[in-house]
């Protein structure tokens, strides 16, 4: 089975957002599977978001932010500190 390839590259901000989510997870000493469980997400999908391989819906972003104990605005504020 061939690996699927995106037709268009993801926006750099999507990739940066994933890195920010990963940084928050590490800073809080959490595990990816714990965050996924708290956000009612499949852990593989969360990993795709973190790696910047998949875009997320706004509702998913809200769930992730809530499970991390931050606001969505905080994700984007943290995101600008690259």
For each residue, the residues with C-beta under 8 A, 3 or more apart:
1:
2:
3:
4:
5:
6: 9 10
7:
8:
9: 6
10: 6 14 15 52 53 55
11: 14 15
12: 15 16
13: 16 17 79
14: 10 11 17 18 52 55
15: 10 11 12 18 19 52
16: 12 13 19 20 52 79 82
17: 13 14 20 21 49 52 75 76 79
18: 14 15 21 22 49 50 51 52
19: 15 16 22 23 50 52 82
20: 16 17 23 24 75 78 79
21: 17 18 24 25 49 50 64 68 75
22: 18 19 25 26 50
23: 19 20 26 27 78
24: 20 21 27 28 68 70 75 78
25: 21 22 28 30 31 32 35 50 68
26: 22 23 29 30
27: 23 24
28: 24 25 68 69
29: 26
30: 25 26 34 35 68
31: 25 34 35
32: 25 35 36 43 46 47 50
33: 36 37 43
34: 30 31 37 38
35: 25 30 31 32 38 39 46 64 67 68
36: 32 33 39 41 42 43 45 46
37: 33 34 40 43
38: 34 35 66 67
39: 35 36 46 60 63 64 66 67
40: 37 63
41: 36 45 46 60 63 64
42: 36 45 46
43: 32 33 36 37 46 47
44: 47 48
45: 36 41 42 48 49 54
46: 32 35 36 39 41 42 43 49 50 64
47: 32 43 44 50 51
48: 44 45 51 53 54
49: 17 18 21 45 46 52 53 54 56 60 64
50: 18 19 21 22 25 32 46 47
51: 18 47 48
52: 10 14 15 16 17 18 19 49
53: 10 48 49
54: 45 48 49
55: 10 14
56: 49 60 61 64
57: 60 61
58: 61 62
59: 62 63
60: 39 41 49 56 57 63 64
61: 56 57 58 64 65 72 75
62: 58 59 65 66 72
63: 39 40 41 59 60 66 67
64: 21 35 39 41 46 49 56 60 61 67 68
65: 61 62 68 70 71 72 74 75
66: 38 39 62 63 69
67: 35 38 39 63 64
68: 21 24 25 28 30 35 64 65
69: 28 66
70: 24 65 74 75
71: 65 74 75
72: 61 62 65 75 76
73: 76 77
74: 65 70 71 77 78
75: 17 20 21 24 61 65 70 71 72 78 79
76: 17 72 73 79 80
77: 73 74 80 81
78: 20 23 24 74 75 81
79: 13 16 17 20 75 76 82
80: 76 77
81: 77 78
82: 16 19 79
